[in-house]
């Protein structure tokens, strides 16, 4: 009877649930070896053998967006461009995970040109209240095309849409207006503006809009403070720090404006969060901003 019940349970479980259970109990995951081998072959440029291994992984139930992107890259490497195009669409799936959009835009850029990639992304931007595709257009121009000036209006539009969606208002310096409605917002509401504000501040700083960068980075710090507050496990100095990267960007902007003591205070405020857990990767960013400050002080 127990065996029958277990068989019934197994029939009801999705492939993803079975994959998860296998992972949790330390058992072998069907298709994982084939996927790992396929990725290694892909890195070596052996597209045909990689495609065979990756498809074997899928047939064994090992299937996710990462693997689907690798399949698309194999097909592109084999110059099977129509199939690659369709494979990138499969990787995009329901659109919940954003990176496949950028991967496909980069594919379109390689296959056609930058204008075609930008046009493809623009064609997806149908809902003018949703910041998603404004952000993706900005990020593609910024990160993939190295065009921070071209990215700025799209990042600005993404900020405008997210702020309108949640009723966020910022004062003249960039601090979030903490009215009762804003304080009732949830973590994911504030996250609609991350990392958009950080990226916009970087673009403005790199295009010598120092005042604009300072205000945008301030907005990023303010949103980061509310994100940290909502998470519930940060202490007061870490909540005050807000967003390490935006504190570093504020420090760089203040240094360029000659406000050196203010820049040092920014870095001191960032330090508690920069040294904690997942934020330790930002420690190098703080060190770089401190070096800029020391050079400005003539030390």
Helices and strands as residue ranges (DSSP letters): H 2-12, H 15-24, H 32-43, H 47-59, H 65-77, H 81-92, H 99-111, H 114-124, H 132-139, I 140-144, H 148-166, H 180-183, H 187-191, H 196-206, H 210-231, H 236-241, H 244-256, H 260-274, G 277-282, H 283-296
